[in-house]
């Protein structure tokens, strides 16, 4: 009797632990063929409003490392990862013909570009009598366990949290398969992981100032989880340190591994509960789970509101009139706005592919509320640049900063000067990324535009020469004292 074969199409779920599509395939089939496809529409595509490449060098490097790690982990269990460059709706049909596979299993995606590909795959396979089986792999909660249908998800996070966390169970993560029976087909070329140069991408710079030196893959993600919880026990102070700006341990730094599916949110939850069992629970351990709830909330908002999260007016449908100033936007991207706290954050993301949560809120507010530029420009820049880019988390966060989100609270304004003085009171972060200002004392570091010509000469900082004159003078925020 012929063996039943299933293709497992890996997407943004680059792990073996808690992988529902892989688990389902192993239940239905005698042999599996794990596949990853690099879609040129993503890897060589550009973004509509900025013209920037969809995938910048930092994220590209991380994904390639993650795919390589997945291939290695599959080989340890008797399998392998077949790699192709092409359109999934074409490559999967060809592989189905070649291997006589009965099914394709994958974890479902819900946002527009992924849905277009997903639907094309399903249509093409249906035309040859094959089916796609979809699984869930992104959320902490199973949508079937929620106390409301997705279309009735509360638009306010606090309400969502109150309606879910006390009554909705978090299921145990699925175990990692010990052995994975690989499809044995003659002439099957498994291919190699491509390089950055194969996509015309220049390798990102190595910067010793980086808060964390990301290494893509499930192996590194699990190592980081064990380190943050059990080796360093940094989780015990997470709530107090999470607004930090310098170093690797002020926050979990799980985000990139979560975004690309190298870490499962249910796995993180289970390990936090194991930590609490051993060491006791506190506000900080809860706050890590609280952040996972935010991540689920944004994913559900993306499912509920669909393409509206990408539109100018957002889910609220109220499009503001934004200024057009390409030069100002370029200065924002380059970290040359003349506002040190903004420039430091923008230089960090450009050089490392990462920015703290505190920094993201401030640079977004500055672009939208102070420069009054279209929020979609900023969202696209983050999509291009961030290693930990996550579709719904990124776009929904920008929705809220721009005041076009579904949450009725509209004012997400951040007083940049107050924020800088509160979270970088000694100016250490600004001096790290804007070394031309390192001679300024802490009381001057955030307002160099207030220095007289004589003071500039004494400090060795000439505005307009050594450091830019500001797009927005610091007195703008001085007048708004009292706002966060």
Buried (B, 14 or more C-beta within 10 A) or exposed (E): EEEBBBBBBBBBBBBBBBBBBBBBBBEEBBBBBBBBBBBEEBBBEEBEEBEBBBBBBBBBBBBBBBBBBBBBBBBEBEBBBBBBBEBBBBBBBEBBEEBEBBBBBBBBBBBEBBBEBBEBBBEBBEEEEBEBBBBEBBBBBBBEEBEEEEEEBBBEBEEBBEBBBEEBEBEEBBEBBEEBBBBEBEEBEBBEBBEBEEBEBEEBEEBEEBBBEBBBBBBBBBBBBEBBBBEEEBBBBBBEBBBBBBEBBBBBBBBBBBBBBBBBBBBBBBBBBEBBEEBEEBEBBBBBBBBBBBBBBBBBBBBBBBEBBBBBEBBBEEEBEBEEBEEBBEBBBEBBBBBBBBBBBBBBBBBBBBBBBBBBBBBBBBBBBBBEBBBBBBBBBBBBBBBBBBBBBBBBBBBBBBBBBBBEEEEBBBBBBBBBBEBBEEBBBBBBBBEBBBBBEBEBBBBBBEBEEEEBEEBEBEBEEBBBEBBBBBEBBEEEEEEE
